[in-house]
Amino acid sequence: MRRLFLMITLIAILGISCNKENSTPQKLKLSEGVFILNQGNFNVGNSSLSYFEPGTATNYNNVFSAVNNIPLGDVAQSITFDDEIAYIVVNNSGTIQAIDRWSAEVQGKITELGSPRFMLKLSDTKAYVSDLYKSSITIINPSTFEITGEIKVGRSTEEMIKFGPEVFVANWSGYQQSLINNKVLIVDAAQVYLVRHQQ
């Protein structure tokens, strides 16, 4: 029994020593580490952003809140990086928080979204945002943080990828419908309209 107790104690000590946790650094350097998005609990509003430095095995928790003195929001769904800005899509809050990717300081915020899931940047003035509950893709200006339009697609949308002039959009047609109704949506990114549903 004593030997078992000593083994458990040793494992606990090793676990703590291998996962150092410090307060938020004054200046983050993403080239030396990674951001970790923590979704949190639905309707609780406890999502958070962490930062891990592999070189020092140091983990910084609650980076967004510590730097900006505000909560991140309810259900952090995804994060999209672009040059100096990282866009954090917060699903149940219906917002996108744009932060400086090196310091985590808020640069802007996009609000009045439905239930956003993923963001795909197409240019400095246009990006698509998929949505769980809306039957359209929201068009935003990632530089001014404004909603500029929408593309009606008739169903919920998920992750997106651009190939050539077209954007391929994963989606689902709802719990009550047959899975055979799920299709890949193809959008003409230049003309801004739905081209077709691909079975």
C-alpha positions in Angstrom: 0.0 0.0 0.0 2.8 2.4 0.9 4.6 1.6 -2.4 1.4 2.4 -4.3 1.0 5.7 -2.5 4.6 6.6 -3.3 4.1 5.8 -7.0 0.9 7.9 -7.2 2.7 10.8 -5.5 5.7 10.5 -7.9 3.4 10.5 -11.0 1.5 13.6 -9.7 4.8 15.5 -9.1 6.1 14.6 -12.6 2.8 15.7 -14.2 3.0 19.1 -12.5 6.6 19.6 -13.4 6.0 18.8 -17.1 3.2 21.3 -17.5 4.3 24.7 -16.2 1.6 27.3 -16.1 2.4 31.1 -15.8 0.5 34.3 -15.9 -0.1 35.8 -19.4 3.1 37.1 -21.0 3.2 40.8 -21.9 4.1 40.0 -25.5 3.1 36.7 -27.2 5.2 35.3 -30.0 3.1 32.9 -32.1 6.2 31.8 -34.1 7.4 30.2 -30.9 4.2 28.6 -29.7 0.5 27.9 -30.5 -2.9 29.3 -29.5 -5.3 26.8 -28.1 -9.0 27.6 -28.2 -11.1 26.1 -25.4 -14.8 25.8 -26.4 -16.3 26.0 -22.9 -19.8 24.9 -21.8 -22.9 25.8 -23.8 -24.8 28.7 -22.2 -22.2 29.2 -19.5 -19.9 31.7 -21.3 -16.7 30.2 -20.1 -14.8 29.8 -23.4 -11.1 30.8 -23.2 -7.9 31.1 -25.1 -4.7 29.5 -24.0 -1.1 29.8 -25.3 1.5 27.1 -25.2 5.3 27.5 -25.7 6.8 24.1 -26.7 10.4 25.4 -26.1 9.7 26.1 -22.4 6.8 23.6 -21.9 4.9 26.6 -20.5 1.1 27.0 -20.8 -0.7 30.3 -20.4 -4.4 30.0 -19.7 -7.2 32.7 -20.1 -5.0 34.8 -22.3 -7.9 36.7 -24.0 -9.5 37.6 -20.7 -6.3 38.6 -19.0 -5.1 40.8 -21.9 -8.5 42.5 -22.6 -10.2 42.3 -19.2 -13.4 40.9 -20.8 -14.7 37.4 -21.3 -14.2 35.7 -24.6 -17.9 34.6 -24.8 -20.1 31.5 -25.1 -18.8 28.6 -27.0 -15.6 29.4 -28.9 -16.0 27.5 -32.1 -13.0 28.2 -34.3 -10.0 30.5 -35.0 -8.8 31.8 -38.3 -5.3 33.4 -38.7 -4.5 36.0 -41.3 -1.2 38.0 -41.2 -1.3 40.0 -38.0 -4.9 39.2 -37.0 -6.6 36.1 -35.6 -10.4 35.9 -35.8 -12.1 33.9 -33.1 -15.6 32.8 -33.9 -17.7 32.6 -30.8 -20.7 30.5 -31.7 -23.4 31.0 -29.1 -22.5 34.6 -28.6 -23.0 35.3 -32.3 -19.7 37.2 -32.5 -16.2 37.2 -34.0 -13.4 38.7 -31.9 -10.5 39.9 -34.0 -7.2 40.0 -32.0 -3.6 40.9 -32.7 -2.0 37.5 -33.2 1.2 38.5 -31.2 -0.4 40.3 -28.2 -4.0 38.9 -28.1 -5.3 42.5 -27.9 -8.7 43.0 -29.4 -8.6 44.9 -32.7 -12.3 44.7 -33.6 -15.5 42.8 -33.1 -18.2 41.6 -35.5 -21.6 41.2 -33.9 -25.2 40.4 -34.8 -24.3 37.1 -36.4 -26.7 34.2 -36.0 -24.8 31.1 -34.8 -21.4 31.5 -36.6 -19.2 28.4 -37.0 -16.2 29.1 -39.3 -14.7 32.0 -41.2 -13.0 31.9 -44.6 -11.1 35.0 -45.7 -11.2 35.6 -49.5 -9.6 39.1 -49.6 -8.8 42.1 -47.4 -12.4 43.2 -47.9 -14.4 40.0 -48.1 -14.8 36.9 -45.9 -17.5 34.2 -45.6 -18.9 33.1 -42.2 -20.8 29.8 -42.0 -23.8 29.5 -39.6 -25.5 26.7 -37.7 -29.0 28.1 -37.7 -29.2 30.5 -40.6 -29.9 29.3 -44.1 -27.3 31.6 -45.5 -23.6 32.4 -45.5 -22.8 35.8 -44.1 -20.4 38.1 -46.0 -18.2 40.3 -43.8 -15.5 42.9 -44.4 -12.6 41.5 -42.2 -10.8 44.9 -42.3 -13.7 47.1 -41.1 -15.5 44.3 -39.1 -18.8 45.0 -40.8 -21.4 42.7 -42.3 -21.8 43.5 -46.0 -24.2 40.9 -47.3 -25.3 37.2 -47.4 -25.6 34.3 -49.8 -28.8 32.3 -49.4 -28.1 28.6 -49.5 -31.2 27.1 -47.9 -29.5 25.2 -45.1 -27.0 25.3 -42.3 -23.3 25.6 -43.2 -20.1 24.4 -41.6 -16.4 24.4 -42.8 -15.4 26.0 -46.1 -12.5 25.8 -48.5 -11.7 27.9 -51.6 -10.5 26.2 -54.7 -10.0 28.4 -57.8 -13.0 30.7 -58.2 -15.3 28.5 -56.1 -15.9 27.9 -52.4 -16.9 24.4 -51.3 -19.1 24.5 -48.2 -19.8 21.5 -45.9 -23.3 21.5 -44.5 -26.1 19.5 -43.0 -29.8 19.5 -43.7 -31.1 19.0 -40.2 -31.8 16.2 -37.8 -35.2 15.4 -39.2 -34.1 14.9 -42.8 -32.4 11.9 -44.4 -28.7 12.0 -44.5 -28.9 11.6 -48.3 -30.1 15.2 -48.4 -26.7 16.4 -47.2 -24.7 17.9 -50.0 -21.6 20.0 -50.6 -22.5 23.5 -51.6 -20.5 25.2 -54.3 -20.4 29.0 -54.3 -19.0 31.3 -57.0 -16.8 33.6 -54.8 -16.3 36.2 -57.6 -20.0 36.6 -58.4 -21.3 35.9 -54.9 -24.0 33.4 -55.6 -24.7 29.7 -55.0 -23.7 27.7 -58.0 -25.1 24.3 -57.1 -25.6 21.6 -54.6 -23.3 18.7 -55.3 -24.6 15.3 -54.1 
